[in-house]
Amino acid sequence: MAKNKTVSVKVYNMAGEEISKMSLNAEVFDIEPHRQVMFDSVQVAQANSRQATAKTKVRHEVRGGGKKPFRQKGTGRARAGSSRSPIWVGGGTMFGPIGNQNPKISQNKKEHKLALKSALSLKTKDGLVVVDEIKFDERKTKNFVSFLDAFKVNGKALVVVDEITEEIFASARNIGFAKVVTPDNVSVLDLLNVDNLIVSKTSIKAIEEALM
């Protein structure tokens, strides 16, 4: 349970200067993190991102093996009808993936919300930066790098913006350690996988409202 009804955070401009403060709902941004539901949420995200296209050939799909390898009797060896038997090198595979397996799993909405609140609470204590407005007028990578440098970003960063405009997309796409998403696409996996969470003021309110 949250200790206080609200938690106060600083609001910066894009140059990294503090310009004001804002209050966030402690029931979303200041709860005791529930590690099990966060773990489950990460498992769901990873499982559902798999393509599940793995496929091995069974006995009848392996080319060749139509001719009996050697005569039935008199060789001292175990009888064999095909060199494509699963017990032979180069033969078919038993019990392998057949290409139609479904690795997808799910998590109920209540647990998913708790997982997001837990991850956000961890970031609020360490790594959250709220920016008044995140906007770029030019498609330049150096502008996005300067924006991150203003907040002394060290490690991976998740940047949450109101809308991914062409200028934001083009400016950030070549930066391997930064990922840009909108409020409705923030995931527990992303939150736990980054060191810095940079959110626009409007976006953090949208996240708060969605989790209430």
N, C-alpha and C positions, 0 to 999 in steps of 0.2 A: 504493500500500500504506500501511496505517496505521503510523505511527511507533511508537506505544505500544499496549499491549493494551487499556487503558482510558483514558477521558477523564473528568475530574472536573467536575461542574457543581453549582451552588448550588441548593438547594431552598427555596422561599419559601412563606409562607402567603398567604391571599387578601388580606391587608392590605399585602402587599409587604415583609414582614419575613423576613430570612433565618433559617431554623430548622435547616437541616442541609445536608449535601452527599451526593451520590450518584455512583456510577461508572457510566458507560455504555460499551458495547463500542465500541472505536475503529474496528473494521472496519465499523461502521454509521455512526458519528457523527464520524469523524475521518479520512476518506480524501481522497485527491487528487481533486477533482471532475472528472468526465468530462463535458465540455461538450457533446460531440456527442450522447451518449445522452440528456442532459437536453433538448437541442433537439428530438430525435426524439420524446421523450415528450410535449413540449408540442404538437408538430404532431399527434400521435395524439389527444390530448385535444380540441384545437380542431376537428379534422376530424370526430371522432365526436360532437361536440355539435351539429353542423349538422343541420337538419331535412331538407335536400335536397328542398324542395317547390317550387323554382323551376320555372316552366313558361312557355313561349312557344307561341303558336299557329302551326301550320304552315298552308300554303296552304288546305287544305280545311276548316280550322277557323275561318277568318276569315269573318265574316258579309258577305254581299253578293258582288258579282263575278260573278253569273250571266249578266249580259248582256255581250255583246261591246262594249268601250268605243267603238269606231268601226269603220267599214267596213274591209275587208281591204286594198283598193287605192285609189289615187288621192289619198291625203292627204299623201304625202311622208314619212309617219312609219313607224317600224318597226311591223310588224303585232303586234297584241296580242289575246289571247283573253279576258283577265280582268283586272280592276283589282285583283285580290287576289294577283297574281303577286309573288313575293319582290322583284322589281326595281322594284316600284311602291311609292310612299309609302302606307302604310296596308295593305300587303299582308302576306302570311305571313312568317315568319322562317325562314331556312335555318340549320341546324346549331345551333339554340338548345337550351336545356335542355328536356327533354320530360317531366319530373316523376318519372321512375323511376331517375334516376342515383343511384349509391351512392358517397358520398365517404369511407366508413369505411376506415380503415387500421389496422394493428396493430403491436405491438412484442412481441418475445418476452419471456418471463418473466425471463430472466437480465439482459437489457438494462434492463428496467423496474425491477428491483431495484437495479441499479447506478445508474440515474437517481435513484431515491428516496434512496439512500445519499449520492449526490453533493449533492443539494439539502439534505438534512438536515445534512450536514457544513458546508455554507455557512452554514446558520442557526445551527449550534452555535458557530461562530466569531463570529457577529454576529446577534443577534436572538432567541436561544432563552431562554425562561424556563420553568423547571419549577416547578409549584405542587403542594404536598402533596395538596390536594384542591380540586376546583372544584365547589362546591355552592351552590345558591340556594334559599332557603325561600319567597321571594315572587316574584310576577310583576311586577317593577318594572324598567323600563329604567334608572332612575337607579342602581340597585344594580349593574347590569352596567357602566355607565359608570364608577362609582366603582372597581370592580374593575380596569378597564383603566387608570384614572388612577393606581392604586397602583403600576403598573409603568411609568409615564411613557410610555405607548404613543404613538408619533408616526408617523402614517401608517396603512397597512392592517395588520390583525391577523388571524391564523388561530388560533382557540382550539380545542384538541383535548380533548374531555371523554370520560369513560368511557361516558356515556349522555346523550342529549339528552332531558332531562326536560321536562315542560310548563313548569316554572318557568324553565329555561334558555332554551327556545325563545321563550317570551313576552318574556323580558327582553332578548334579543338581536336579535329580528327587526326592530326599527326602527332599528338601528345600521348604517348603510350601509357603514362602513369595517371592520366586523368580520364574520367568517364562523365559524360553529361547526360542527365535524364530529366524527365518532368516529374512532378509530385506523384502522379498516379503510377509511375514505374519504379518507384523506390523499393528495393527488395532487401530482405534481411541479409542475404548473401553479399550484396554490394556493400551494405553498411558495415558488416564485419570484416570485409576484405580490404577496407581502406583505412588510412590513418587520419585523413582529414575529411570533414563533411562541410561543404560550403553551400549554403542555401539562401535563396532570395527571401526577402521578408514576406512576400505574398505566398510563395511556395510553402514556407514552413507553417503558415496559417492554414493552407489548404490541407496539408498533411495532418495537422492537429484536428481539423474538422472531420476528416475522413475516419479518424481513429476514435472519435468520441462516441 
